[in-house]
Amino acid sequence: MTVLVASAPAKAQEWFAPGYFDNWAFNNHAAEVLRRSHKQIFGEDVEETLRSRHPAEKSAPPAPIIAGDAVQRIARQLSNSFPAGDRDKARRMFVDLYGKYGQLERQLRVRPGDPAGATAALIAASYMAFADADLGDAAFRSLYAQLRAPVAAVQVDASAAEAHVTMAILATYLAAMREALKAHPDPTRSAALRNAGGNYLRALLGVDPERVRLGPKGLDLL
């Protein structure tokens, strides 16, 4: 079974028109959030983190509660990269996408609000967009298992909610757009989707996206 199938918000395809999700300032802000997450989760070496043996989780720590006003605030921060006339539209789109992420959590059978789930969802959605490849349940479950311990070890601070919401928004958007483009192909937007997936993999994992592989054993780097 293929994972990460999300429905696109109304008129979502226009968000890969010039000035929307290919907005330089927005992508620069998103990349900064993902690079910060990379350092917190993987240190300077994602391969060493994946090789390390983490102690078994005795019990999952409680997932952080992200209130609706925090989602609105983070969506507003993300929308500030856009022209003034588009910011309210961008904010509403981001809030809508975050709301749809809950559907992905249930579909992927990850614990609601789990930061490792959002991290795994973004890596999976970015890989699928970049490689134009489907991903099975076993591959996602292995990826999720790989990430639970290193993500749980991250010190929760003021940036944690921003990272979680941003990754959830990006994962949902990539998954939704990939499904939308299957139904209504558009070579220009498909190229933009692939580029976005590659950029997010590079920022979050700190490696060339061409090296990334996802399979039954989870995340591997060539």
C-alpha positions in Angstrom: 0.0 0.0 0.0 1.3 3.4 -0.9 1.5 5.9 2.0 1.2 9.7 2.0 -1.9 10.3 -0.1 -3.4 13.6 0.8 -6.2 15.6 -0.7 -5.2 19.0 -2.0 -6.9 22.1 -0.7 -9.1 24.0 -3.1 -7.1 25.6 -5.9 -3.9 24.2 -4.4 -2.2 23.8 -7.8 -1.9 27.6 -8.1 0.5 27.5 -5.2 3.2 26.3 -7.6 2.5 29.3 -9.8 5.3 31.9 -9.7 5.5 33.7 -6.4 3.8 31.0 -4.2 5.5 27.8 -3.0 8.5 28.6 -5.2 8.7 32.0 -3.4 12.4 32.5 -2.6 11.9 34.2 0.7 9.5 31.5 1.9 11.7 28.7 0.9 14.7 30.4 2.6 12.7 30.7 5.8 11.6 27.0 5.6 15.1 25.9 4.9 16.4 27.8 7.9 13.8 26.0 10.1 14.8 22.6 8.6 18.5 23.2 9.0 18.0 24.1 12.6 16.1 20.8 13.0 18.9 19.0 11.2 21.4 20.2 13.8 19.2 19.3 16.7 18.3 15.8 15.5 21.3 14.7 13.6 24.1 16.9 14.9 26.6 17.3 12.0 26.3 13.7 10.7 23.1 12.1 9.7 24.8 8.8 8.9 26.4 8.6 12.3 23.0 9.3 13.9 21.4 6.5 11.9 24.2 4.1 12.8 24.1 4.8 16.5 22.3 2.4 18.8 19.7 4.4 20.7 18.3 3.0 24.0 14.9 1.5 23.6 12.1 3.8 24.5 10.5 2.7 27.8 7.5 4.9 27.2 6.9 7.6 24.6 7.2 11.1 26.0 4.0 13.1 25.8 3.6 14.8 22.5 3.8 18.6 22.8 0.4 20.3 22.6 0.3 22.9 19.9 -2.6 25.3 20.5 -4.6 26.8 17.6 -3.3 30.3 18.3 0.3 28.9 18.0 -0.6 27.4 14.6 -2.0 30.8 13.5 1.1 32.6 14.7 3.4 30.2 12.9 1.3 30.4 9.7 1.5 34.2 9.9 5.3 34.0 10.3 5.5 31.8 7.2 3.1 34.1 5.2 5.3 37.2 6.0 7.6 36.1 3.1 4.8 36.9 0.6 3.7 40.1 -1.0 1.4 42.1 1.3 -1.7 41.4 -0.8 -1.1 37.6 -0.7 -0.3 37.2 3.0 -3.8 36.6 4.3 -4.4 34.0 1.6 -1.1 32.3 2.4 -1.8 32.3 6.1 -5.2 30.6 5.5 -3.6 28.1 3.2 -1.0 27.1 5.8 -3.6 26.7 8.5 -5.7 24.6 6.2 -2.7 22.4 5.3 -1.8 21.9 9.0 -5.4 20.9 9.7 -5.2 18.3 6.9 -2.0 16.9 8.5 -4.1 15.2 11.1 -5.6 13.1 8.3 -2.0 12.0 7.4 -1.2 11.2 11.0 -4.2 8.8 11.1 -3.4 7.4 7.7 0.3 6.7 8.6 -0.7 5.5 12.1 1.7 7.8 13.9 1.0 9.1 17.4 -0.9 12.4 17.2 1.4 15.4 17.6 4.5 13.2 17.6 7.5 15.4 16.3 9.1 12.2 14.9 5.9 11.6 12.8 6.1 15.0 11.2 9.8 14.6 10.6 9.3 11.2 9.0 6.3 12.5 7.0 8.4 15.3 5.5 11.3 13.1 4.6 9.0 10.6 3.0 6.9 13.2 1.1 10.1 15.0 0.0 11.6 11.8 -1.2 8.5 10.9 -3.1 8.4 14.3 -4.8 12.1 14.3 -5.6 12.3 10.8 -6.9 8.8 10.6 -8.3 8.5 7.3 -6.4 5.7 5.8 -4.3 6.5 4.5 -0.8 5.0 1.5 0.9 3.9 1.2 4.5 6.9 -0.9 5.5 9.3 1.7 4.4 7.5 4.5 6.3 7.2 2.4 9.4 10.9 1.7 9.3 11.7 5.4 8.8 9.5 6.4 11.6 11.1 3.8 13.9 14.6 5.2 13.0 13.6 8.7 13.9 11.7 8.2 17.2 14.7 8.0 19.5 16.9 10.8 18.0 13.9 13.1 17.7 12.8 12.3 21.3 16.3 13.3 22.5 16.0 16.8 21.2 15.6 19.4 23.8 12.2 21.0 23.6 12.5 24.7 23.3 10.6 27.7 21.8 11.5 26.6 18.2 10.0 23.1 18.6 6.4 24.1 17.7 7.6 26.1 14.7 9.6 23.1 13.4 6.7 20.7 14.0 4.1 22.9 12.3 6.4 23.8 9.4 7.3 20.2 8.7 3.6 19.1 8.9 2.6 21.8 6.5 5.3 21.0 4.0 4.7 17.3 4.2 1.0 17.7 3.6 1.5 20.1 0.7 4.0 17.9 -1.1 1.8 14.8 -0.7 -1.4 16.7 -1.8 0.3 18.3 -4.8 1.8 15.0 -6.0 -1.7 13.5 -6.0 -3.2 16.5 -7.7 -0.5 16.4 -10.4 -1.2 12.7 -11.0 -4.8 13.7 -11.9 -3.9 16.9 -13.7 -0.3 16.7 -15.1 1.6 19.9 -15.5 5.3 19.5 -16.4 6.3 22.9 -15.0 4.7 22.3 -11.6 6.0 18.8 -11.5 9.5 20.2 -12.0 8.9 22.7 -9.2 7.6 19.9 -6.9 10.7 17.8 -7.5 12.9 20.8 -6.8 11.0 21.6 -3.6 11.4 18.0 -2.4 15.1 18.0 -3.1 15.6 21.3 -1.3 13.8 20.0 1.8 15.8 16.8 1.9 19.0 18.8 1.5 18.1 21.2 4.4 16.7 18.6 6.8 19.3 15.8 6.2 22.3 17.9 5.2 23.1 15.7 2.2 22.7 15.7 -1.6 19.1 14.4 -2.2 20.5 12.1 -4.9 22.0 10.1 -2.1 18.7 9.5 -0.3 17.0 6.2 -0.5 13.9 5.0 1.3 13.1 1.3 1.5 11.9 -1.5 3.7 14.8 -0.8 6.1 14.0 2.8 6.3 16.4 5.7 5.4 19.7 4.9 3.7 22.3 7.1 2.1 24.3 6.1 -0.9 
